[in-house]
Amino acid sequence: MIIFINKKFIYGIFAFILLLCLSIYLVNDNTSKVSTNMPVTNKVIILDAGHGDLDTGAVGENNTFEKDINLQIVLKLRTLLEESGALVILTREKDQRLYDKAQTIREKYLEDLRNRKQLIKDSKADLLISIHLNSFPQKKYYGAQVFYPKSDKKSKEIAQFIQEELRRVLDKENKRNIKPRDNIYLLENNNIPSVLIECGFLSNEREAELLKTDSYQDKIAWAIYIGIQKYFSSIE
């Protein structure tokens, strides 16, 4: 017999256990206190939903645009983080790009990247998470994967936490590992831990169908959220 359990009920249990495990600290001599803070409480986290406006990013079947799914995942992740006391900054919160004076498509693309980069610098954040979807000519490839700047140890650490959670929550058979990159402009020279997450392949028919669903986006946001919590817990 198969027993179906409500998804929100399961997530609620996980959240309660996480809160219980991460919020109890021993402080001051022999005095024991319970802190209601979580590891992300008071952290400034900047979330970047890749692409936007005329830049659709990858395109799946039936005109499924990467830019839209990226934003939906970011908004879900923002809710989880803010409910845990984090201050969240978005590079965009609607279908837009960050440019004012650019005229050509190339100029708009470059100005958008520069403005996102400046926003990251000005935010003085504790962490950058950039959300994207992958695509490849061969449709057999699938699976979420986290990229980090090659020379940054802290970025590598959080990338590993998030990759492990994505594997646990989404697909235990996903063999992809974190990967260093030295050619992603948004991750370069940020002076804060920075990762780019390819949440799946729009070019893979099965995964694309999952990525379009609200429930799967919830799972992605949840996995990233837990990875972030575990990272900040590890450095306290």
DOTORDREN-127969 format. One record per residue: residue in one letter; x, y, z of N, C-alpha, C in turn. Coordinates in steps of 0.1 Angstrom, whole numbers, plus 5000, padded with zeros to 4 digits. Layout:
<rogu 'A' <X Y Z> <X Y Z> <X Y Z>>,
...
end
This chain:
<rogu 'M' <5008 4988 5000> <5000 5000 5000> <5009 5012 5000>>,
<rogu 'I' <5005 5022 4992> <5013 5035 4991> <5006 5045 4999>>,
<rogu 'I' <5013 5052 5008> <5007 5063 5016> <5013 5076 5011>>,
<rogu 'F' <5004 5085 5007> <5008 5098 5002> <5008 5108 5013>>,
<rogu 'I' <5019 5115 5014> <5020 5125 5025> <5021 5139 5018>>,
<rogu 'N' <5014 5148 5023> <5014 5162 5017> <5028 5168 5017>>,
<rogu 'K' <5031 5174 5006> <5045 5179 5004> <5048 5190 5015>>,
<rogu 'K' <5038 5199 5017> <5040 5210 5026> <5042 5205 5040>>,
<rogu 'F' <5036 5194 5044> <5037 5188 5057> <5052 5183 5059>>,
<rogu 'I' <5057 5176 5048> <5071 5171 5049> <5080 5183 5050>>,
<rogu 'Y' <5078 5193 5042> <5087 5205 5043> <5086 5211 5057>>,
<rogu 'G' <5074 5211 5062> <5073 5217 5075> <5081 5210 5086>>,
<rogu 'I' <5081 5197 5085> <5088 5188 5094> <5103 5191 5093>>,
<rogu 'F' <5108 5192 5080> <5122 5195 5078> <5126 5208 5084>>,
<rogu 'A' <5117 5218 5081> <5120 5232 5086> <5121 5232 5101>>,
<rogu 'F' <5111 5225 5108> <5111 5224 5122> <5124 5218 5128>>,
<rogu 'I' <5128 5207 5122> <5140 5200 5127> <5152 5209 5125>>,
<rogu 'L' <5153 5215 5113> <5164 5224 5110> <5165 5235 5121>>,
<rogu 'L' <5153 5241 5123> <5153 5252 5133> <5157 5248 5147>>,
<rogu 'L' <5152 5236 5151> <5155 5230 5164> <5170 5227 5165>>,
<rogu 'C' <5176 5221 5155> <5190 5217 5155> <5200 5229 5154>>,
<rogu 'L' <5196 5239 5147> <5205 5250 5144> <5203 5262 5154>>,
<rogu 'S' <5193 5262 5162> <5190 5274 5170> <5194 5272 5185>>,
<rogu 'I' <5199 5261 5189> <5202 5258 5203> <5217 5260 5205>>,
<rogu 'Y' <5221 5270 5213> <5235 5272 5215> <5238 5274 5230>>,
<rogu 'L' <5249 5269 5234> <5254 5271 5248> <5262 5283 5249>>,
<rogu 'V' <5259 5293 5258> <5266 5305 5260> <5268 5309 5274>>,
<rogu 'N' <5279 5316 5277> <5282 5322 5290> <5283 5312 5301>>,
<rogu 'D' <5295 5308 5304> <5298 5299 5315> <5289 5287 5315>>,
<rogu 'N' <5282 5285 5326> <5273 5273 5327> <5259 5275 5323>>,
<rogu 'T' <5256 5287 5318> <5242 5291 5315> <5239 5286 5301>>,
<rogu 'S' <5228 5279 5300> <5223 5274 5287> <5211 5283 5282>>,
<rogu 'K' <5212 5288 5270> <5201 5296 5264> <5197 5290 5251>>,
<rogu 'V' <5185 5293 5247> <5180 5289 5234> <5179 5302 5225>>,
<rogu 'S' <5186 5302 5214> <5185 5313 5205> <5175 5310 5194>>,
<rogu 'T' <5166 5320 5191> <5157 5318 5180> <5163 5321 5167>>,
<rogu 'N' <5175 5326 5167> <5182 5329 5154> <5186 5317 5146>>,
<rogu 'M' <5186 5318 5133> <5190 5307 5125> <5203 5312 5118>>,
<rogu 'P' <5211 5303 5112> <5224 5308 5106> <5223 5319 5096>>,
<rogu 'V' <5212 5320 5089> <5211 5331 5079> <5205 5344 5085>>,
<rogu 'T' <5201 5343 5098> <5195 5355 5104> <5205 5367 5103>>,
<rogu 'N' <5200 5378 5098> <5208 5391 5097> <5219 5390 5086>>,
<rogu 'K' <5219 5379 5079> <5229 5379 5067> <5222 5386 5055>>,
<rogu 'V' <5231 5393 5048> <5226 5399 5036> <5230 5390 5024>>,
<rogu 'I' <5219 5386 5017> <5221 5377 5006> <5215 5383 4993>>,
<rogu 'I' <5223 5383 4983> <5219 5389 4970> <5215 5377 4960>>,
<rogu 'L' <5203 5377 4955> <5199 5367 4946> <5197 5373 4932>>,
<rogu 'D' <5203 5366 4922> <5203 5370 4908> <5196 5361 4900>>,
<rogu 'A' <5184 5365 4894> <5177 5357 4885> <5182 5360 4871>>,
<rogu 'G' <5189 5350 4865> <5196 5353 4852> <5187 5357 4841>>,
<rogu 'H' <5192 5365 4832> <5186 5370 4820> <5174 5379 4824>>,
<rogu 'G' <5164 5381 4814> <5153 5390 4816> <5150 5398 4804>>,
<rogu 'D' <5138 5403 4803> <5134 5412 4792> <5136 5404 4779>>,
<rogu 'L' <5143 5411 4769> <5145 5405 4756> <5155 5394 4756>>,
<rogu 'D' <5163 5393 4767> <5172 5382 4768> <5165 5371 4775>>,
<rogu 'T' <5160 5361 4768> <5152 5350 4773> <5161 5339 4780>>,
<rogu 'G' <5174 5339 4777> <5182 5328 4782> <5178 5316 4773>>,
<rogu 'A' <5180 5304 4779> <5177 5291 4771> <5162 5291 4768>>,
<rogu 'V' <5158 5285 4757> <5144 5283 4753> <5141 5268 4752>>,
<rogu 'G' <5131 5264 4759> <5126 5250 4758> <5115 5249 4748>>,
<rogu 'E' <5109 5237 4748> <5098 5235 4739> <5086 5243 4743>>,
<rogu 'N' <5077 5247 4734> <5065 5255 4736> <5069 5269 4742>>,
<rogu 'N' <5080 5274 4737> <5085 5287 4742> <5086 5289 4757>>,
<rogu 'T' <5092 5279 4763> <5095 5280 4778> <5108 5287 4779>>,
<rogu 'F' <5107 5299 4786> <5119 5307 4787> <5126 5305 4800>>,
<rogu 'E' <5139 5304 4799> <5147 5303 4811> <5145 5315 4821>>,
<rogu 'K' <5144 5327 4815> <5143 5339 4823> <5132 5338 4833>>,
<rogu 'D' <5120 5332 4829> <5109 5332 4837> <5110 5322 4849>>,
<rogu 'I' <5116 5310 4846> <5118 5300 4856> <5128 5305 4866>>,
<rogu 'N' <5139 5311 4861> <5149 5316 4870> <5143 5326 4881>>,
<rogu 'L' <5134 5335 4876> <5128 5344 4885> <5119 5338 4895>>,
<rogu 'Q' <5111 5328 4890> <5102 5321 4899> <5109 5314 4911>>,
<rogu 'I' <5121 5308 4907> <5129 5301 4918> <5134 5311 4927>>,
<rogu 'V' <5139 5322 4922> <5145 5333 4931> <5135 5338 4940>>,
<rogu 'L' <5122 5341 4936> <5112 5346 4944> <5108 5336 4955>>,
<rogu 'K' <5108 5323 4952> <5105 5313 4962> <5117 5313 4972>>,
<rogu 'L' <5129 5313 4968> <5141 5313 4977> <5141 5325 4985>>,
<rogu 'R' <5137 5337 4980> <5137 5349 4988> <5127 5347 5000>>,
<rogu 'T' <5115 5342 4997> <5106 5340 5008> <5111 5331 5019>>,
<rogu 'L' <5118 5320 5016> <5123 5311 5026> <5134 5319 5034>>,
<rogu 'L' <5143 5326 5027> <5154 5333 5034> <5148 5344 5043>>,
<rogu 'E' <5139 5352 5038> <5134 5363 5046> <5126 5358 5058>>,
<rogu 'E' <5119 5347 5057> <5112 5341 5068> <5122 5336 5079>>,
<rogu 'S' <5134 5334 5075> <5145 5330 5085> <5153 5342 5089>>,
<rogu 'G' <5149 5354 5086> <5156 5366 5091> <5167 5371 5083>>,
<rogu 'A' <5169 5366 5071> <5179 5372 5062> <5174 5384 5055>>,
<rogu 'L' <5183 5393 5051> <5180 5405 5043> <5183 5401 5029>>,
<rogu 'V' <5173 5401 5020> <5175 5396 5006> <5174 5408 4997>>,
<rogu 'I' <5184 5408 4988> <5184 5418 4977> <5183 5411 4964>>,
<rogu 'L' <5175 5415 4955> <5173 5409 4942> <5179 5418 4931>>,
<rogu 'T' <5186 5412 4921> <5191 5420 4910> <5179 5424 4901>>,
<rogu 'R' <5168 5416 4901> <5156 5419 4894> <5145 5411 4901>>,
<rogu 'E' <5133 5417 4901> <5121 5411 4907> <5109 5410 4898>>,
<rogu 'K' <5112 5413 4885> <5102 5412 4875> <5110 5409 4862>>,
<rogu 'D' <5102 5408 4851> <5108 5405 4838> <5115 5418 4832>>,
<rogu 'Q' <5127 5421 4836> <5134 5433 4832> <5149 5431 4831>>,
<rogu 'R' <5156 5440 4825> <5170 5440 4826> <5175 5454 4831>>,
<rogu 'L' <5187 5455 4835> <5192 5467 4842> <5200 5475 4832>>,
<rogu 'Y' <5193 5483 4824> <5201 5493 4816> <5192 5505 4814>>,
<rogu 'D' <5199 5516 4811> <5193 5529 4810> <5195 5536 4796>>,
<rogu 'K' <5208 5536 4792> <5212 5543 4781> <5215 5535 4768>>,
<rogu 'A' <5216 5522 4770> <5220 5513 4759> <5210 5513 4748>>,
<rogu 'Q' <5215 5512 4736> <5206 5512 4724> <5206 5498 4717>>,
<rogu 'T' <5217 5493 4714> <5217 5480 4707> <5215 5469 4717>>,
<rogu 'I' <5212 5457 4711> <5210 5445 4720> <5223 5442 4727>>,
<rogu 'R' <5235 5443 4721> <5247 5440 4727> <5250 5450 4738>>,
<rogu 'E' <5248 5463 4736> <5250 5473 4746> <5241 5471 4758>>,
<rogu 'K' <5228 5467 4755> <5219 5464 4766> <5224 5452 4775>>,
<rogu 'Y' <5229 5442 4768> <5234 5430 4775> <5246 5434 4784>>,
<rogu 'L' <5256 5442 4778> <5268 5445 4786> <5264 5455 4797>>,
<rogu 'E' <5255 5465 4795> <5252 5474 4806> <5244 5467 4817>>,
<rogu 'D' <5236 5457 4813> <5229 5449 4823> <5239 5442 4832>>,
<rogu 'L' <5249 5435 4826> <5259 5428 4834> <5266 5437 4843>>,
<rogu 'R' <5270 5449 4838> <5278 5458 4846> <5270 5463 4858>>,
<rogu 'N' <5257 5466 4855> <5249 5471 4866> <5246 5460 4877>>,
<rogu 'R' <5244 5448 4872> <5243 5437 4882> <5256 5436 4890>>,
<rogu 'K' <5267 5437 4884> <5280 5436 4891> <5281 5448 4901>>,
<rogu 'Q' <5277 5460 4897> <5278 5471 4906> <5269 5469 4918>>,
<rogu 'L' <5257 5464 4915> <5247 5461 4926> <5253 5452 4936>>,
<rogu 'I' <5260 5441 4931> <5266 5432 4940> <5277 5439 4949>>,
<rogu 'K' <5285 5447 4943> <5296 5454 4950> <5290 5464 4960>>,
<rogu 'D' <5280 5471 4956> <5274 5481 4965> <5266 5475 4977>>,
<rogu 'S' <5261 5463 4975> <5252 5457 4985> <5260 5453 4998>>,
<rogu 'K' <5273 5451 4997> <5281 5446 5008> <5274 5433 5014>>,
<rogu 'A' <5270 5425 5005> <5263 5413 5009> <5273 5402 5015>>,
<rogu 'D' <5267 5392 5021> <5275 5381 5027> <5276 5369 5017>>,
<rogu 'L' <5267 5370 5006> <5266 5358 4997> <5259 5363 4984>>,
<rogu 'L' <5264 5357 4973> <5257 5359 4960> <5253 5345 4955>>,
<rogu 'I' <5240 5344 4951> <5235 5332 4945> <5229 5337 4931>>,
<rogu 'S' <5234 5331 4920> <5229 5334 4907> <5222 5322 4902>>,
<rogu 'I' <5209 5323 4897> <5201 5312 4893> <5200 5312 4878>>,
<rogu 'H' <5203 5300 4872> <5202 5299 4857> <5196 5285 4854>>,
<rogu 'L' <5194 5282 4842> <5190 5269 4836> <5200 5266 4825>>,
<rogu 'N' <5203 5253 4824> <5212 5249 4814> <5205 5244 4801>>,
<rogu 'S' <5213 5243 4790> <5208 5238 4777> <5219 5232 4769>>,
<rogu 'F' <5217 5222 4761> <5227 5216 4754> <5221 5209 4741>>,
<rogu 'P' <5228 5209 4730> <5223 5204 4718> <5218 5189 4719>>,
<rogu 'Q' <5226 5181 4727> <5222 5167 4729> <5212 5167 4741>>,
<rogu 'K' <5200 5162 4739> <5190 5163 4748> <5191 5153 4760>>,
<rogu 'K' <5200 5144 4759> <5201 5134 4770> <5207 5139 4783>>,
<rogu 'Y' <5213 5151 4783> <5220 5156 4795> <5209 5162 4804>>,
<rogu 'Y' <5211 5160 4817> <5202 5165 4827> <5209 5167 4841>>,
<rogu 'G' <5203 5174 4850> <5208 5175 4863> <5213 5188 4867>>,
<rogu 'A' <5210 5192 4880> <5215 5205 4885> <5229 5205 4888>>,
<rogu 'Q' <5236 5216 4887> <5250 5217 4889> <5254 5231 4894>>,
<rogu 'V' <5263 5232 4904> <5267 5244 4909> <5281 5248 4905>>,
<rogu 'F' <5283 5260 4901> <5296 5266 4896> <5301 5276 4906>>,
<rogu 'Y' <5314 5277 4907> <5320 5287 4917> <5333 5293 4911>>,
<rogu 'P' <5337 5305 4915> <5349 5310 4910> <5361 5302 4915>>,
<rogu 'K' <5370 5299 4905> <5380 5289 4907> <5389 5291 4919>>,
<rogu 'S' <5393 5303 4923> <5403 5306 4933> <5397 5309 4947>>,
<rogu 'D' <5383 5308 4948> <5377 5312 4961> <5373 5300 4969>>,
<rogu 'K' <5379 5298 4981> <5377 5286 4989> <5362 5287 4995>>,
<rogu 'K' <5358 5298 5000> <5345 5299 5006> <5334 5296 4996>>,
<rogu 'S' <5336 5301 4984> <5326 5298 4973> <5325 5283 4970>>,
<rogu 'K' <5337 5277 4970> <5337 5262 4968> <5330 5255 4979>>,
<rogu 'E' <5331 5260 4992> <5325 5253 5003> <5309 5254 5002>>,
<rogu 'I' <5304 5266 4999> <5290 5267 4998> <5284 5260 4986>>,
<rogu 'A' <5292 5260 4975> <5288 5253 4963> <5286 5238 4966>>,
<rogu 'Q' <5295 5232 4974> <5294 5218 4978> <5282 5216 4987>>,
<rogu 'F' <5279 5224 4996> <5267 5223 5004> <5254 5223 4996>>,
<rogu 'I' <5254 5232 4986> <5242 5233 4978> <5241 5222 4968>>,
<rogu 'Q' <5252 5217 4963> <5252 5206 4953> <5247 5193 4960>>,
<rogu 'E' <5251 5191 4973> <5247 5180 4980> <5232 5180 4983>>,
<rogu 'E' <5227 5192 4986> <5212 5193 4989> <5204 5191 4976>>,
<rogu 'L' <5209 5197 4965> <5202 5195 4952> <5201 5180 4949>>,
<rogu 'R' <5212 5173 4951> <5212 5159 4948> <5202 5151 4957>>,
<rogu 'R' <5202 5155 4970> <5194 5148 4980> <5179 5151 4977>>,
<rogu 'V' <5176 5163 4974> <5162 5167 4973> <5156 5164 4959>>,
<rogu 'L' <5164 5166 4949> <5158 5165 4935> <5161 5151 4929>>,
<rogu 'D' <5173 5146 4930> <5176 5134 4922> <5189 5128 4928>>,
<rogu 'K' <5187 5117 4936> <5198 5111 4942> <5208 5104 4932>>,
<rogu 'E' <5203 5102 4920> <5211 5096 4909> <5219 5107 4901>>,
<rogu 'N' <5218 5119 4905> <5225 5130 4898> <5240 5129 4901>>,
<rogu 'K' <5248 5126 4892> <5263 5124 4894> <5271 5137 4892>>,
<rogu 'R' <5264 5148 4889> <5272 5160 4887> <5278 5165 4900>>,
<rogu 'N' <5290 5171 4898> <5297 5177 4909> <5299 5191 4907>>,
<rogu 'I' <5303 5198 4918> <5305 5213 4917> <5317 5215 4907>>,
<rogu 'K' <5317 5226 4900> <5327 5229 4890> <5333 5243 4891>>,
<rogu 'P' <5346 5244 4892> <5352 5258 4892> <5352 5264 4878>>,
<rogu 'R' <5350 5277 4878> <5350 5284 4865> <5357 5297 4867>>,
<rogu 'D' <5365 5302 4857> <5372 5314 4858> <5368 5324 4847>>,
<rogu 'N' <5356 5321 4841> <5352 5329 4830> <5337 5334 4831>>,
<rogu 'I' <5332 5334 4843> <5318 5339 4846> <5319 5353 4852>>,
<rogu 'Y' <5316 5363 4844> <5318 5377 4848> <5312 5380 4862>>,
<rogu 'L' <5300 5375 4864> <5292 5379 4876> <5298 5373 4888>>,
<rogu 'L' <5307 5363 4887> <5313 5356 4899> <5327 5362 4902>>,
<rogu 'E' <5332 5369 4893> <5346 5373 4894> <5348 5385 4904>>,
<rogu 'N' <5359 5383 4912> <5364 5394 4921> <5353 5400 4929>>,
<rogu 'N' <5344 5392 4935> <5333 5398 4943> <5337 5400 4958>>,
<rogu 'N' <5347 5394 4963> <5351 5395 4977> <5340 5389 4986>>,
<rogu 'I' <5331 5382 4981> <5321 5374 4989> <5319 5361 4983>>,
<rogu 'P' <5315 5351 4990> <5312 5338 4984> <5301 5340 4973>>,
<rogu 'S' <5304 5334 4962> <5295 5336 4950> <5294 5323 4943>>,
<rogu 'V' <5282 5319 4939> <5280 5307 4931> <5269 5309 4921>>,
<rogu 'L' <5270 5302 4910> <5260 5302 4899> <5254 5288 4899>>,
<rogu 'I' <5241 5287 4900> <5235 5274 4900> <5227 5271 4887>>,
<rogu 'E' <5231 5261 4879> <5223 5257 4868> <5213 5246 4873>>,
<rogu 'C' <5201 5250 4874> <5191 5242 4882> <5186 5230 4874>>,
<rogu 'G' <5190 5229 4861> <5185 5218 4853> <5187 5221 4838>>,
<rogu 'F' <5183 5212 4830> <5184 5214 4815> <5171 5216 4809>>,
<rogu 'L' <5169 5227 4803> <5156 5230 4795> <5157 5221 4782>>,
<rogu 'S' <5168 5217 4778> <5170 5209 4766> <5166 5194 4768>>,
<rogu 'N' <5165 5190 4780> <5160 5176 4783> <5145 5177 4786>>,
<rogu 'E' <5138 5169 4778> <5123 5170 4778> <5117 5167 4791>>,
<rogu 'R' <5122 5156 4798> <5117 5153 4811> <5120 5163 4821>>,
<rogu 'E' <5132 5168 4822> <5136 5178 4832> <5129 5191 4829>>,
<rogu 'A' <5127 5195 4816> <5121 5207 4813> <5106 5207 4818>>,
<rogu 'E' <5100 5196 4817> <5086 5195 4822> <5086 5197 4837>>,
<rogu 'L' <5095 5191 4844> <5096 5193 4859> <5099 5208 4862>>,
<rogu 'L' <5108 5214 4855> <5112 5227 4858> <5101 5237 4857>>,
<rogu 'K' <5091 5234 4849> <5080 5243 4846> <5070 5243 4858>>,
<rogu 'T' <5071 5232 4866> <5060 5230 4876> <5064 5238 4889>>,
<rogu 'D' <5053 5243 4896> <5055 5250 4908> <5061 5241 4919>>,
<rogu 'S' <5057 5229 4920> <5062 5220 4930> <5077 5217 4929>>,
<rogu 'Y' <5082 5215 4916> <5096 5213 4914> <5104 5225 4917>>,
<rogu 'Q' <5099 5237 4914> <5106 5249 4917> <5107 5251 4932>>,
<rogu 'D' <5096 5247 4939> <5097 5247 4954> <5108 5238 4959>>,
<rogu 'K' <5110 5227 4953> <5120 5217 4958> <5134 5223 4955>>,
<rogu 'I' <5136 5230 4944> <5149 5236 4941> <5152 5247 4951>>,
<rogu 'A' <5142 5256 4953> <5144 5266 4963> <5147 5261 4976>>,
<rogu 'W' <5140 5250 4980> <5142 5244 4993> <5156 5239 4995>>,
<rogu 'A' <5161 5232 4984> <5174 5226 4985> <5185 5236 4986>>,
<rogu 'I' <5184 5247 4978> <5193 5258 4979> <5193 5265 4993>>,
<rogu 'Y' <5181 5267 4998> <5179 5273 5011> <5186 5264 5022>>,
<rogu 'I' <5184 5251 5022> <5191 5243 5032> <5206 5243 5030>>,
<rogu 'G' <5211 5243 5018> <5225 5244 5015> <5231 5257 5021>>,
<rogu 'I' <5224 5268 5019> <5228 5281 5025> <5229 5280 5040>>,
<rogu 'Q' <5218 5275 5046> <5218 5274 5061> <5230 5266 5066>>,
<rogu 'K' <5232 5255 5059> <5243 5246 5064> <5257 5253 5062>>,
<rogu 'Y' <5258 5261 5052> <5271 5268 5050> <5273 5278 5061>>,
<rogu 'F' <5263 5286 5064> <5265 5296 5074> <5267 5290 5088>>,
<rogu 'S' <5260 5278 5090> <5262 5271 5103> <5276 5266 5104>>,
<rogu 'S' <5282 5262 5093> <5296 5256 5094> <5306 5267 5097>>,
<rogu 'I' <5304 5280 5094> <5314 5290 5096> <5311 5298 5109>>,
<rogu 'E' <5301 5294 5117> <5299 5302 5129> <5309 5298 5140>>,
end
